[in-house]
């Protein structure tokens, strides 16, 4: 029997290629697309839905043991950056689940592939018994990461934290018995016990034991001409103090929770060259930056691929993944885990990656660059005009943008975010001293949607919050 005949004899292929099933899936996804065209603009809670929406918010907070950060329980419908809530309101979502929804809400290709994943024989795939989507996802990620780097292999996980756990294990095995970890001040790495240690926020590990295994480096300060030299000096001091006991240098190419302050290639180069000379593994945490900077990876945007030993992703991919070079391929048994992602998530994630990778999103003049220029340009227009003195440090990379509002105090920023939410824009905070407002813009957001969001941001800033300057 020929290979083609063998493949078409598979029942799995018969299901996936069946004209009736394909037609039904297409009908379902198109019908959803038609219904969501009703979601056209920002609007407040609807009288017929207000009580039901509030009940869902209270119900969710009660079962969690603490209230929701925003009065947000989604209805399950949206359109691009617009999302419908259970109280009937429609808001412009510019945080997208802290980066999960690269193409916003109700992205038809993801819905279509998610349906096909849902009719697969298993809900969740595993590292022991994967289906084809597992292999296709890893091949896609490695293909994207290998451009300009030596990345060759990958391993799937269910989230960014678990991808980061695998990365640290790989580095420590390679450098055993070295234990110490180099990381930047204000870094974020995840919510597990050890990732909370790498994360430079004591509030995220209150009551947890201190392991004292992280060595901090100062992040780039654009206001200080000697910033790069200072960070390199601290790095060398750490290495001198801990000879042969540093297992990895891990960093986000742009700090996420740390404030969305970018650093130029020239800042990283001497640090990475020194680590390479000391045989210290280099791990880039791209859980948030993946597919958002104008290239698939921020290390490609910054031209740092030659230094990368390990890179981690999640969010956009709908699953987590640890990607690594030949030299860092771990010994059997080190990284494993039952789950590697649901069949629906893997198929939807592949649809998202294929769209962003094969479309006109990356590179100079790409959609991501155009979105960045428009949104940042509008924020700077406010900064120089109606909101003079109320906006500072408009920065970011690609779809990741932030600014410092008013006095930059935590209470002020939180109050301003709540005001923006009530008016119809969802954003989130990042950084400390000052606290900033950040946006994770969808890759298909229109200028109309951005302009509507800017108008709401302007109104909130002009009205201000009690006690802020």
Secondary structure, 3 states (H helix, E strand, C coil): CCHHHHHHHCHHHHHHHCHHHHHHHHHHHHHHHHHHCCCCCCECCCCCCHHHHHHHHHHHHHHHCCCCCCCCCEEEEEEECEEEECCCCEEEECCHHHHCCCCCECCHHHHHHHHHHHCCCCCEEECCCCCHHHHHHHHHHHHHHCCCCCEEEEEEECCHHHHHHHHHHHHHHHHCCCCEEEEECCCCCCCCHHHHHHCCCHHHHCCCCCCCCEEEECCCCCCCCCHHHHHHHHHHHHHHHCCCCEEEEEECCCCCCCCCCCCCHHHHHHHHHHHHHCCCCEEEECCCCCCCCCCCCHHHHCCCHHHCCEEEECHHHCCEEEEEEHHHCCCCCCCCCCEEEEHHHHHHHHHHHHHHHHCCCCCCCCHHHHHHHHHHHHHHHHHHCCCCCCEEEEEEECCEEEEEECCCCHHHHHHHHHHHHHHCEECEEECCCCCEEEEECCCCCCHHHHHHHHHHHHHHHHHCCCCCC
